[in-house]
Amino acid sequence: MQLTIPKVDYKIISNQLDASFNAELEKFNYAISHYGFLLLQNTPIDKKVKNNIFKTYKAFFDLPFEEKNKVNMDLTSSNRGWGAPKGEQVNPDYNPDYKEIFDAGPHQKVKDEFRDLTYYAKNIWPEQLPLFENSVNNYYDLCTQIGMHVLSFIERSLDLSENFFRDKFENPMSLLRCNYYPPRRSSLSNKDYGIAPHTDYGCLTILLTDNNPGLEIKNPSNEWELVTPKEGEVIVNFGDMLEFWSKKKIKATPHRVYGNNKERFSIPFFFNPQYDTIISKKDKIIAGEYLSKKYDTTYIHKKI
């Protein structure tokens, strides 16, 4: 079956171009309510930006173990820096994920009450790559800009007040990651995934992928389908928090990466609200407590 994941023009919705705006918003509405995924076209993540950020991360993952190990998140109480192979387990029914990661969080100054919280921790950077920090932070800021626009699309889609999300994202607990999936070995079992089936924990994810396909999503027919974005398309999906927050008007969709015989890179930006945001009054769910609990049971070095 051919994947029919909706494609939405970021520029049209951002600029509210009259002729096409309603049609794009209708596609966006369908995407968030039925698929939980969409392909975003015409974003500021152009070919130059894409090539630069993948080149930046590839330079890091090409470093020898001894250099990567200097920024190993196992040595921290948070999720900053390099995560070694099988350092994360997103689904307890499967083996730890067959990948390496590099995680970076907010780099701007945060409110005093958040400063000492684990998931606002200071970033750590590889000294051997002097341009790495600046490149990653610039891409982080660009994704933040896109994320705020996508939230404004949601405000229109759900008839929320204008800028409903703005104050909830003044100090977001966002996370920028690069996943490195090595070529899949024949000795791995069907319990071994690049990343096992899961839903994202936070609000929304902006995902940039290389040209090696691997991401599969559970479509509305409850079948696993491969997501194959074309050049210039960025994947967006929605997480558990936004499903709670929207009272299930927005769908958090299971997805996975099995892996193949080629190495693969993907760069997700997890856009999450600030720590004290109440995402469900009924169930008394606070964003920071929910996210911390998920992280603490996902990262192997954080498990109690």
C-alpha positions as CSV (number, residue, x, y, z in Angstrom):
1,M,0.0,0.0,0.0
2,Q,1.3,3.5,-0.9
3,L,1.7,5.7,2.1
4,T,-0.7,8.6,2.0
5,I,0.7,10.6,4.8
6,P,-0.5,14.2,4.4
7,K,1.8,16.8,3.0
8,V,1.4,20.4,4.3
9,D,2.9,23.6,2.9
10,Y,4.6,25.4,5.9
11,K,4.9,28.6,3.9
12,I,1.3,28.8,3.0
13,I,0.0,28.2,6.5
14,S,2.7,30.5,8.1
15,N,1.8,33.4,5.8
16,Q,-2.0,32.6,5.8
17,L,-2.0,33.0,2.0
18,D,-5.7,33.4,1.2
19,A,-6.1,31.3,-1.9
20,S,-4.7,28.1,-0.5
21,F,-4.8,28.6,3.3
22,N,-8.0,26.7,4.0
23,A,-7.0,23.7,1.9
24,E,-3.7,23.5,3.7
25,L,-5.3,23.8,7.1
26,E,-7.8,21.1,6.2
27,K,-4.9,18.7,5.4
28,F,-3.2,19.7,8.6
29,N,-6.4,18.9,10.6
30,Y,-6.6,15.5,9.0
31,A,-3.0,14.8,9.7
32,I,-3.1,15.6,13.4
33,S,-6.4,13.8,14.1
34,H,-5.9,10.7,11.9
35,Y,-2.2,10.1,11.2
36,G,-0.4,11.8,14.0
37,F,2.3,12.4,11.3
38,L,2.7,14.8,8.4
39,L,5.3,15.9,5.9
40,L,6.1,19.6,6.0
41,Q,7.1,21.3,2.8
42,N,8.8,24.6,2.2
43,T,10.3,25.0,5.7
44,P,13.5,27.1,6.4
45,I,15.4,23.8,6.6
46,D,16.7,24.0,3.1
47,K,19.3,21.8,1.4
48,K,22.2,23.9,2.7
49,V,21.0,23.7,6.3
50,K,20.3,20.0,6.0
51,N,23.8,19.2,4.6
52,N,25.5,21.3,7.2
53,I,23.8,19.7,10.2
54,F,24.3,16.1,9.0
55,K,27.9,16.9,8.2
56,T,28.3,18.3,11.7
57,Y,26.9,15.2,13.4
58,K,28.7,12.8,11.1
59,A,32.0,14.3,12.1
60,F,31.1,13.6,15.8
61,F,30.1,9.9,15.2
62,D,33.2,9.4,13.2
63,L,35.3,10.2,16.2
64,P,37.1,7.3,17.9
65,F,35.5,5.8,21.0
66,E,37.9,7.6,23.3
67,E,36.9,11.0,22.1
68,K,33.1,10.3,22.2
69,N,33.5,8.8,25.6
70,K,34.7,12.1,27.0
71,V,31.1,13.4,26.6
72,N,29.4,10.2,27.5
73,M,26.0,11.0,29.2
74,D,26.6,8.0,31.5
75,L,28.9,10.3,33.4
76,T,26.0,12.8,34.0
77,S,22.7,12.8,35.8
78,S,20.9,14.0,32.7
79,N,20.8,13.3,29.0
80,R,23.4,15.5,27.6
81,G,26.1,14.4,25.2
82,W,26.8,11.0,23.7
83,G,24.7,8.0,24.3
84,A,26.7,4.8,23.6
85,P,25.2,1.8,21.7
86,K,22.2,0.3,23.5
87,G,22.1,3.2,26.0
88,E,18.4,3.7,25.5
89,Q,15.4,1.3,25.7
90,V,12.2,3.0,24.6
91,N,10.1,-0.2,24.8
92,P,10.6,-2.7,27.6
93,D,9.2,-5.5,25.5
94,Y,12.3,-5.2,23.2
95,N,16.1,-5.1,23.7
96,P,17.8,-1.8,24.1
97,D,17.9,0.2,20.9
98,Y,20.6,-0.6,18.4
99,K,21.9,3.0,17.9
100,E,24.1,5.7,19.2
101,I,22.8,9.2,20.0
102,F,23.9,12.7,20.8
103,D,21.5,14.9,22.9
104,A,21.5,18.6,23.5
105,G,19.0,20.7,25.4
106,P,18.3,24.4,25.8
107,H,21.2,26.7,25.5
108,Q,19.5,29.9,26.5
109,K,19.2,31.1,30.1
110,V,16.2,29.7,31.9
111,K,14.1,30.9,34.9
112,D,15.8,30.6,38.2
113,E,13.2,28.0,39.4
114,F,14.2,25.7,36.6
115,R,17.9,26.2,36.6
116,D,18.8,23.2,38.8
117,L,16.3,20.8,37.3
118,T,17.8,17.7,35.6
119,Y,16.3,18.3,32.1
120,Y,17.5,21.9,32.0
121,A,21.0,20.7,32.6
122,K,24.0,22.3,30.9
123,N,25.1,20.9,27.5
124,I,28.4,19.2,27.0
125,W,30.3,19.5,23.8
126,P,33.2,17.6,22.1
127,E,36.3,19.7,22.4
128,Q,37.8,18.2,19.3
129,L,35.1,19.7,17.1
130,P,35.2,23.5,17.8
131,L,32.3,24.3,15.3
132,F,30.0,21.6,16.7
133,E,28.4,23.6,19.5
134,N,27.5,26.6,17.3
135,S,26.1,24.5,14.5
136,V,23.9,22.4,16.8
137,N,22.6,25.5,18.7
138,N,21.8,27.3,15.5
139,Y,19.8,24.3,14.2
140,Y,18.1,24.0,17.7
141,D,17.0,27.7,17.3
142,L,15.7,27.1,13.8
143,C,13.6,24.1,14.9
144,T,12.2,26.2,17.8
145,Q,11.0,28.8,15.4
146,I,9.4,26.1,13.2
147,G,7.9,24.4,16.3
148,M,6.2,27.7,17.4
149,H,4.7,28.1,14.0
150,V,3.3,24.5,14.1
151,L,1.8,25.2,17.5
152,S,0.1,28.3,16.0
153,F,-1.4,25.9,13.3
154,I,-2.7,23.8,16.1
155,E,-4.3,26.9,17.7
156,R,-6.2,27.5,14.5
157,S,-7.0,23.9,14.0
158,L,-8.5,23.4,17.5
159,D,-10.0,26.9,17.8
160,L,-7.8,27.8,20.7
161,S,-7.0,31.4,21.6
162,E,-4.2,33.1,19.7
163,N,-0.9,32.6,21.4
164,F,-2.4,29.9,23.6
165,F,0.9,28.0,23.7
166,R,3.3,31.0,23.8
167,D,3.7,31.4,27.6
168,K,3.9,27.6,28.0
169,F,7.0,27.5,25.8
170,E,8.9,30.4,27.3
171,N,11.4,27.9,28.8
172,P,10.8,24.7,26.8
173,M,12.3,21.4,27.8
174,S,13.2,20.8,24.2
175,L,15.8,18.2,23.1
176,L,17.8,18.1,19.9
177,R,19.1,14.7,19.1
178,C,21.0,12.9,16.3
179,N,20.5,9.2,16.0
180,Y,23.2,7.1,14.4
181,Y,22.0,3.7,13.3
182,P,24.9,1.4,12.3
183,P,24.4,-1.2,9.5
184,R,22.2,-4.0,10.9
185,R,24.1,-7.2,11.7
186,S,22.6,-10.5,10.7
187,S,23.1,-11.8,14.2
188,L,20.4,-9.5,15.6
189,S,17.0,-10.9,16.6
190,N,13.5,-9.7,16.0
191,K,13.7,-8.2,19.5
192,D,16.5,-5.8,18.2
193,Y,15.4,-2.6,16.6
194,G,17.2,0.6,15.7
195,I,14.5,2.1,17.8
196,A,11.6,-0.1,19.0
197,P,7.9,0.6,18.6
198,H,6.9,3.6,20.7
199,T,5.1,6.9,20.8
200,D,7.0,10.1,21.5
201,Y,6.6,11.4,25.0
202,G,6.4,15.2,24.4
203,C,4.4,17.6,22.3
204,L,5.7,17.5,18.8
205,T,8.7,16.3,17.0
206,I,10.4,17.8,13.9
207,L,12.4,15.1,12.2
208,L,15.0,15.4,9.6
209,T,16.2,12.2,7.9
210,D,19.0,11.3,5.5
211,N,18.3,9.5,2.2
212,N,18.3,6.0,3.8
213,P,14.7,5.0,4.6
214,G,13.9,3.4,7.9
215,L,11.1,5.0,9.8
216,E,7.8,3.1,9.8
217,I,4.5,4.4,11.3
218,K,1.3,2.7,12.3
219,N,-1.1,4.2,9.8
220,P,-4.9,4.7,10.3
221,S,-5.4,1.2,8.9
222,N,-3.3,-0.1,11.7
223,E,-0.5,-1.2,9.3
224,W,3.2,-0.5,9.4
225,E,4.1,1.8,6.6
226,L,7.4,3.3,5.5
227,V,7.8,7.1,5.6
228,T,9.8,8.2,2.6
229,P,10.1,12.0,2.5
230,K,11.3,13.7,-0.7
231,E,14.1,16.2,-0.7
232,G,13.0,19.3,1.1
233,E,10.3,17.6,3.2
234,V,10.5,17.5,7.0
235,I,8.6,14.9,9.1
236,V,6.4,16.2,12.0
237,N,4.7,14.0,14.5
238,F,2.9,14.5,17.8
239,G,3.5,12.9,21.2
240,D,1.7,11.8,24.3
241,M,1.6,15.2,26.0
242,L,-0.2,16.8,23.1
243,E,-2.6,13.9,22.9
244,F,-3.4,14.4,26.6
245,W,-3.5,18.2,26.3
246,S,-5.9,18.1,23.3
247,K,-8.2,15.5,24.9
248,K,-7.2,13.1,22.1
249,K,-8.1,15.4,19.3
250,I,-4.4,15.1,18.3
251,K,-3.0,11.6,17.8
252,A,0.2,10.2,19.1
253,T,1.2,7.5,16.6
254,P,3.4,4.5,17.3
255,H,6.5,4.3,15.1
256,R,9.8,2.3,14.8
257,V,13.0,1.9,12.9
258,Y,14.1,-1.6,12.2
259,G,17.4,-0.9,10.4
260,N,19.0,-2.2,7.2
261,N,22.5,-3.0,5.8
262,K,23.4,0.7,5.5
263,E,24.3,3.3,8.2
264,R,21.5,5.8,8.8
265,F,21.3,9.2,10.5
266,S,18.2,11.0,11.7
267,I,17.8,14.3,13.6
268,P,14.7,14.7,15.8
269,F,13.9,17.9,17.6
270,F,11.5,17.2,20.5
271,F,9.6,20.4,21.2
272,N,8.2,20.2,24.8
273,P,6.7,22.9,27.1
274,Q,8.3,24.3,30.2
275,Y,8.4,22.2,33.3
276,D,5.4,23.6,35.2
277,T,2.9,23.4,32.4
278,I,-0.3,21.5,33.3
279,I,-1.1,19.3,30.3
280,S,-4.1,17.5,31.9
281,K,-6.1,19.1,34.7
282,K,-8.3,16.0,35.0
283,D,-5.3,13.7,35.6
284,K,-3.1,16.3,37.2
285,I,-0.3,15.8,34.8
286,I,2.6,18.3,34.9
287,A,4.8,18.4,31.8
288,G,8.1,18.2,33.6
289,E,7.1,15.4,36.0
290,Y,5.7,13.3,33.1
291,L,8.8,13.9,30.9
292,S,11.2,13.2,33.7
293,K,9.5,9.9,34.5
294,K,9.6,8.8,30.9
295,Y,13.3,9.8,30.5
296,D,14.3,8.1,33.8
297,T,12.8,4.8,32.6
298,T,14.2,5.0,29.0
299,Y,17.8,5.9,29.4
300,I,19.7,2.9,30.7
301,H,22.0,5.1,32.9
302,K,19.0,6.8,34.5
303,K,17.0,3.7,35.4
304,I,16.7,3.1,39.1
